[in-house]
Amino acid sequence: MIKIIIPATLFILAATSAQAADPAKGKQLTEEHCIRCHDSQVYTRADRRVTSLPGLHTQVRRCEQMIGLKWFDDDIDNTATFLNLEYYKFDITP
């Protein structure tokens, strides 16, 4: 039962934060930081690593830590929201 509740809770939290996030700020952060390592093809390739909205948030956090940024949770949410709206198109309705 716990195994089912945890992923559902993560999805709801991601969806809630995505609705409150600012994709314009996320776009700015993406353009300032993410294109240092890769272009937009990483988001659109057929064999991409990210396959869910919670996974997208996790990947944005991982990249942020890898390049040594000190982002707030809002920055992660804003960036993940922008990337989802622009490339991934994961459903954000609970």
LUMTOR-299575 format. One line per field, with one value per residue (C-alpha): residue number from 1; z, y, x; residue in three letters. Coordinates in Angstrom, 2 decimals. Each point is the difference from the previous one (the first is absolute). Example, Ala and Ser with C-alpha at 12.3 -4.5 7.8 and 13.67 -1.06 7.14 Angstrom:
2
n 1_2 $
w 7.80_-0.66 $
v -4.50_3.44 $
u 12.30_1.37 $
res Ala_Ser $
! end
This chain:
94
n 1_2_3_4_5_6_7_8_9_10_11_12_13_14_15_16_17_18_19_20_21_22_23_24_25_26_27_28_29_30_31_32_33_34_35_36_37_38_39_40_41_42_43_44_45_46_47_48_49_50_51_52_53_54_55_56_57_58_59_60_61_62_63_64_65_66_67_68_69_70_71_72_73_74_75_76_77_78_79_80_81_82_83_84_85_86_87_88_89_90_91_92_93_94 $
w 0.00_0.86_-3.36_-1.72_2.24_-0.33_-3.84_0.02_2.60_-1.99_-3.13_1.79_1.53_-3.38_-1.68_2.70_-0.14_-3.82_0.03_2.30_-1.75_-2.33_-3.36_-1.17_2.85_-0.82_-3.60_1.14_2.30_-2.74_-2.46_2.57_1.35_-1.74_-3.49_1.37_-0.04_-2.71_-2.54_-0.25_-1.71_3.41_0.78_-3.27_-0.84_-0.13_2.68_2.56_3.67_1.33_-0.33_2.63_1.63_3.35_-2.00_-1.71_3.34_1.17_-3.15_0.24_3.63_-1.01_-2.73_2.32_2.54_-2.63_-1.26_3.50_-0.02_3.22_-1.23_2.23_-0.36_-1.94_-2.57_-0.45_-0.35_-2.43_-2.17_0.04_-0.84_-2.95_-1.29_0.37_-1.81_-2.75_-0.59_2.17_0.09_3.06_1.30_3.14_0.99_3.21 $
v 0.00_2.45_-0.67_1.26_3.02_1.40_0.27_1.39_2.59_1.00_0.41_2.16_2.17_0.39_0.86_2.52_1.71_-0.03_1.88_2.69_0.23_2.76_-1.48_3.34_-0.10_-3.64_0.91_2.63_-2.46_-2.62_2.45_1.24_-3.37_-3.12_0.73_0.01_-3.80_-0.87_1.35_-0.69_-3.37_-1.60_0.79_-1.26_-3.11_-3.31_-1.66_2.82_-0.87_2.01_-1.81_1.71_3.36_-1.05_-1.39_3.36_1.79_-2.54_0.46_3.80_-0.27_-2.44_2.32_3.01_-1.81_-1.33_3.47_1.47_2.35_0.94_0.08_0.30_-2.49_2.67_0.12_-3.77_0.23_2.90_-1.75_-3.35_1.74_1.81_-3.19_-1.89_2.62_0.44_-3.57_-2.82_0.69_-2.19_0.27_2.19_-0.58_-2.01 $
u 0.00_2.80_1.65_-3.15_-0.50_3.51_0.06_-3.54_0.98_3.09_-2.12_-2.55_2.74_1.70_-3.29_-0.91_3.38_-0.06_-3.29_1.42_3.38_1.14_1.04_1.42_2.52_0.65_0.74_2.47_1.75_0.10_1.54_2.54_1.11_-1.27_1.30_3.54_-0.10_-2.50_-2.44_-3.73_0.54_0.52_-3.65_-1.43_2.01_-1.85_2.14_-0.15_0.50_-2.92_-3.33_-2.19_-0.60_1.53_2.94_0.39_0.21_2.57_2.08_-0.08_1.17_2.74_1.27_-0.17_2.16_2.40_0.90_0.19_-2.95_-1.76_-3.58_-3.03_-2.85_-1.90_2.81_-0.24_-3.78_0.19_2.57_-1.79_-3.28_1.55_1.62_-3.25_-2.05_2.58_1.22_-1.32_-3.75_-0.69_-3.54_-0.08_-3.60_-0.35 $
res Met_Ile_Lys_Ile_Ile_Ile_Pro_Ala_Thr_Leu_Phe_Ile_Leu_Ala_Ala_Thr_Ser_Ala_Gln_Ala_Ala_Asp_Pro_Ala_Lys_Gly_Lys_Gln_Leu_Thr_Glu_Glu_His_Cys_Ile_Arg_Cys_His_Asp_Ser_Gln_Val_Tyr_Thr_Arg_Ala_Asp_Arg_Arg_Val_Thr_Ser_Leu_Pro_Gly_Leu_His_Thr_Gln_Val_Arg_Arg_Cys_Glu_Gln_Met_Ile_Gly_Leu_Lys_Trp_Phe_Asp_Asp_Asp_Ile_Asp_Asn_Thr_Ala_Thr_Phe_Leu_Asn_Leu_Glu_Tyr_Tyr_Lys_Phe_Asp_Ile_Thr_Pro $
! end
